Amino acid sequence: MTVVVNLRNEEEEKVLLAFLNSLQYDYQSTPGDITLTTEQEKEIIRRDTAFAEGKTSARNWDEIKKNLENVYR
């Protein structure tokens, strides 16, 4: 599930994060100034469509890290 909260100031952000932390919720926070180019949006949609149609598969992040460790060590 994804929940998007548009905060108006830093104080609201502090209060919300304190609340989430007090409940020990697992959450992700991203800066609000990130924007994608049209090409980036198209690429995300293309990859998402390919995944939904079964043309590609997702890999476990631990598996990816293990493969990277083998290459860079």
N, C-alpha and C positions, 0 to 999 in steps of 0.2 A: 504494500500500500504506500502511496505517496501523498504527503500533505504539504502544500505550499503555503507559507505564511509570509505576507508582505509587511515587514516591520517598517515603522515610520522613523525610528531613531535608535541610537545605540542603547539607550536605557531599556527600551522594549526588548531588544535583543538579549541584554544581560538578564532580564527577568525571565524570559522564555527559556534560555539556556539553564538558568538556575533551577527552574521548575522541572525541566526534562532530566537534569542530572539528579535531582532529589528523588525522582521516580526510577532512577537507574535505567532510563530508556536508551536504546541504541539508536543514534541519529547521525546524520551527516549534515554539515553546514557548508555552504558555498558562498563566495562573495557575490553580491548582487550586481556587480558591474560586468559580468561575463556575457558576451554576446557572440553569437555564431555568424559566420558569413553565410551567404546563400549556398555556396558550394559545400560548406560543412553540414548544413541542414540537409541538403540533398544526399550526402554521403551517409549520414545517420539513418535517414529514411530508407535508402537502398539496402544498407546492412540489416536493418530491422526487418524489412520485407523478406530478404533472403533467408534470414533466420526463421521467420514465421512460416515460410514456404518449405522449410526443411532442406534448403540448399546449402546450409552451413550449420555448424554446431558450436555450441558454447563449450569452453574448456574451463576446468576448475583452476582458480588462481594459484593454488598450491602446486599444481602440475606445471603451470607456466613458469613459476619461480624456480622450480627444480630444474627445468630445461635451461633456463637462463643461467643458473649457477653452474651447470655443466659446461656451458659455452664460455663463460667469463672467468673460470677458475683454472 
